[in-house]
Amino acid sequence: MKITMTCIYCPIGCTLDVEIKDGRIIVKGNRCPKGCEYARQEVTDPKRIFFTVMRVDGEEYKVAAVRSVAPLPKTEIKKLNEKFAKKYLNKNTKVRDKIANIHGVDIIVTRI
């Protein structure tokens, strides 16, 4: 199986050719070791930083930005968006407050 992807680890954006052959992952086109690391992660267990906005309780038009402090499995992002869309933050919540822990990763408030 062959896959072509663009590395997003740095601004260069190398075009990576990834081949899975006999259970091995072969990466070509990377200019640095991080590109190879990125491709292997993306093929085996893709992860993303989760971010969304949440409504603030008691404030009709006020929202707060929240995000994960580390990447979470890509397959969980849609479920997390649906879960957080139904929740409200306490109006006393401050920036950098931890509001949840998902799979061992803290979700924090980044802007109110």
C-alpha positions as CSV (number, residue, x, y, z in Angstrom):
1,M,0.0,0.0,0.0
2,K,1.4,3.4,-1.0
3,I,0.3,6.8,0.5
4,T,1.4,10.3,-0.4
5,M,1.0,13.0,2.3
6,T,2.3,16.4,3.2
7,C,4.3,16.6,6.4
8,I,2.8,19.2,8.8
9,Y,5.6,19.0,11.4
10,C,7.3,22.2,10.2
11,P,6.7,25.0,7.7
12,I,8.7,23.2,4.9
13,G,5.8,20.8,4.2
14,C,7.8,17.9,2.6
15,T,5.9,15.6,0.3
16,L,6.2,12.2,1.9
17,D,5.8,8.9,0.1
18,V,4.9,6.2,2.5
19,E,4.8,2.5,1.6
20,I,3.6,-0.3,3.9
21,K,5.3,-3.4,2.8
22,D,5.4,-6.7,4.7
23,G,4.4,-4.9,7.9
24,R,7.2,-2.4,7.6
25,I,6.7,1.4,7.0
26,I,9.0,2.9,4.5
27,V,9.1,6.7,4.3
28,K,10.7,8.7,1.5
29,G,10.8,12.4,0.8
30,N,11.4,13.7,4.4
31,R,14.2,16.3,4.9
32,C,14.5,15.5,8.6
33,P,13.9,12.6,11.0
34,K,10.7,14.4,12.3
35,G,9.1,13.9,8.9
36,C,9.6,10.2,9.1
37,E,8.3,10.1,12.7
38,Y,5.2,12.1,11.6
39,A,4.5,9.8,8.7
40,R,4.8,6.6,10.9
41,Q,2.4,8.2,13.5
42,E,-0.1,9.3,10.9
43,V,-0.2,5.9,9.3
44,T,-0.4,3.8,12.5
45,D,-2.2,6.0,15.0
46,P,-3.2,9.5,13.8
47,K,-3.6,12.2,16.5
48,R,-4.8,15.8,16.6
49,I,-5.0,18.6,19.1
50,F,-8.6,19.0,20.1
51,F,-10.0,22.5,20.2
52,T,-13.5,24.0,20.4
53,V,-15.5,26.7,22.0
54,M,-17.9,26.2,24.9
55,R,-20.8,28.4,26.1
56,V,-20.4,30.1,29.5
57,D,-23.3,29.4,31.9
58,G,-25.5,32.5,32.6
59,E,-23.9,34.5,29.7
60,E,-26.1,34.5,26.6
61,Y,-23.5,35.3,24.0
62,K,-20.2,34.5,25.9
63,V,-18.0,31.6,24.8
64,A,-14.7,30.3,25.9
65,A,-12.0,28.6,23.8
66,V,-10.7,25.3,25.1
67,R,-8.1,22.8,23.8
68,S,-6.2,19.7,24.7
69,V,-2.6,20.1,26.0
70,A,-1.5,17.2,23.9
71,P,-2.8,15.3,20.8
72,L,-5.7,12.9,21.1
73,P,-6.7,10.0,18.8
74,K,-8.1,11.5,15.6
75,T,-11.0,9.0,15.8
76,E,-12.2,10.7,19.1
77,I,-12.3,14.3,17.8
78,K,-15.9,14.2,16.4
79,K,-17.3,12.5,19.6
80,L,-15.5,15.1,21.7
81,N,-17.0,18.0,19.7
82,E,-20.5,16.6,20.2
83,K,-19.9,16.1,23.9
84,F,-18.5,19.6,24.6
85,A,-21.2,21.2,22.5
86,K,-23.7,20.2,25.1
87,K,-21.8,21.5,28.1
88,Y,-21.5,24.9,29.7
89,L,-18.6,26.3,31.6
90,N,-19.1,27.9,35.0
91,K,-19.0,31.7,34.7
92,N,-16.1,31.7,37.3
93,T,-13.8,29.6,35.1
94,K,-10.5,31.3,34.3
95,V,-7.9,30.9,31.5
96,R,-5.6,27.9,32.1
97,D,-8.3,26.1,34.2
98,K,-8.4,22.4,33.6
99,I,-12.0,21.5,32.7
100,A,-11.6,17.8,31.8
101,N,-9.2,14.9,31.3
102,I,-9.7,12.7,28.3
103,H,-7.5,9.6,27.9
104,G,-5.0,11.1,30.3
105,V,-4.8,14.5,28.4
106,D,-6.0,17.7,30.1
107,I,-8.5,19.9,28.4
108,I,-7.9,23.5,29.4
109,V,-9.5,27.0,28.9
110,T,-7.3,29.2,26.6
111,R,-9.5,32.3,26.2
112,I,-12.7,33.7,27.6
